[in-house]
Amino acid sequence: MRGRRTDGNQKEIVALLRAGGCTVVITSAVGSLGGNLAGFPDLVVKGPDQRIYFVEIKMPGGKLTDREKAFAYAWDMNGDGYIVMRDDQDALEFLNKCRGVVQS
């Protein structure tokens, strides 16, 4: 079984989240285990609001796989606990949302 490739922007996004007060667990390799874990997101994040979020990292223009879509649907049917981040702007918007900062 081969290891899962990580998107090139993951390090930058993780650094921004941690600098913003988040606890970040990198789970990129979990999805490569297959079975019920296929499609598991790249990060588990405890935000500044103390909530837990599943974060899938994609390069700009990257698309979710069918298994990632299935995980997102199953997890996030009633809330906003599953997030796709593509760049540092997405990470900053997430941090602001957790802090209740209104974007104009």
KAFENNOR-V813609 format. One record per residue. N is the residue number from 1. RES is the residue in one letter. PHI is phi as a letter, one per 30 degrees, with the letter a starting at -180 (999 if undefined). PSI is psi in whole degrees, -180 to 180 (none if undefined). NEAR is the number of other ideal C-beta (glycine too) atoms within 10 Angstrom. Layout:
N:RES:PHI:PSI:NEAR  N:RES:PHI:PSI:NEAR
//
This chain:
1:M:999:131:6  2:R:d:153:5  3:G:d:157:8  4:R:d:137:14  5:R:d:139:8  6:T:c:146:14  7:D:d:147:17  8:G:d:-19:9  9:N:c:1:19  10:Q:d:-45:18  11:K:e:-44:12  12:E:d:-44:13  13:I:d:-44:24  14:V:d:-44:22  15:A:d:-43:13  16:L:d:-43:20  17:L:d:-45:25  18:R:d:-41:12  19:A:d:-27:10  20:G:d:7:17  21:G:j:10:13  22:C:d:150:21  23:T:c:128:13  24:V:b:127:20  25:V:c:122:11  26:I:d:120:14  27:T:b:23:16  28:S:e:-36:18  29:A:d:-15:13  30:V:d:-43:16  31:G:d:-26:19  32:S:d:-9:14  33:L:d:-18:12  34:G:i:-164:10  35:G:h:-139:5  36:N:d:-13:8  37:L:c:-8:14  38:A:e:133:16  39:G:j:1:21  40:F:d:140:21  41:P:d:168:23  42:D:d:-31:26  43:L:b:147:21  44:V:c:124:16  45:V:b:130:26  46:K:c:112:16  47:G:d:172:22  48:P:d:-19:18  49:D:d:5:13  50:Q:i:9:8  51:R:d:158:12  52:I:c:133:11  53:Y:b:145:24  54:F:c:128:19  55:V:b:124:25  56:E:c:127:24  57:I:c:130:26  58:K:b:147:18  59:M:d:154:12  60:P:e:130:9  61:G:i:-11:6  62:G:d:149:13  63:K:c:151:10  64:L:d:142:15  65:T:d:167:13  66:D:e:-39:10  67:R:d:-37:14  68:E:d:-40:20  69:K:d:-42:13  70:A:d:-43:13  71:F:d:-46:22  72:A:e:-44:19  73:Y:d:-47:11  74:A:d:-38:10  75:W:d:-39:16  76:D:c:38:14  77:M:d:-27:9  78:N:b:17:6  79:G:a:-157:9  80:D:b:40:10  81:G:d:0:16  82:Y:b:124:18  83:I:b:140:21  84:V:c:126:17  85:M:c:134:26  86:R:c:-19:17  87:D:a:180:16  88:D:d:-29:14  89:Q:d:-41:10  90:D:d:-41:19  91:A:d:-44:25  92:L:d:-40:17  93:E:d:-40:15  94:F:d:-48:23  95:L:d:-43:19  96:N:d:-41:14  97:K:d:-43:16  98:C:d:-32:19  99:R:d:-2:12  100:G:i:22:8  101:V:d:127:10  102:V:d:128:6  103:Q:d:138:7  104:S:c:none:2
//
